């Protein structure tokens, strides 16, 4: 029964994360235009930061955190972050021959996301 509960936690969290991601993408398109994938860049950086905070917090817990990890880490943040969309958008920019935008998007996404995760870990660890 516990295994089934974990699957439900992932599904519920994934639905929430994906819905928030969709909202962010719609809002960024409305306010910043659709020429550059601003929404995906934002959710990748914000999601990486949140994953760092979550990982630091979960690692500090002595009680069972499997359900929290399933819901928040795999579900909500897995549904919220969009590296599959990131990959497609990078290739799409290359295919449009927008090489500078594609390279900038690729480097900025990776560098900011990894940096945000590191900052999240440091903040999460210092707050505990």
Buried (B, 14 or more C-beta within 10 A) or exposed (E): EEEEEBEBBBBBBBEBBBEBBBEBBEEBBEEEEEEBBBBBBBBBBBBBBBBBBBBBBBEEEEEEBEBBBBBBBBBBBBBBBBBEBBEEBBEEBBEEEBEEBBEEBBEEBBEBBEBBBEBBBEBBBEEE
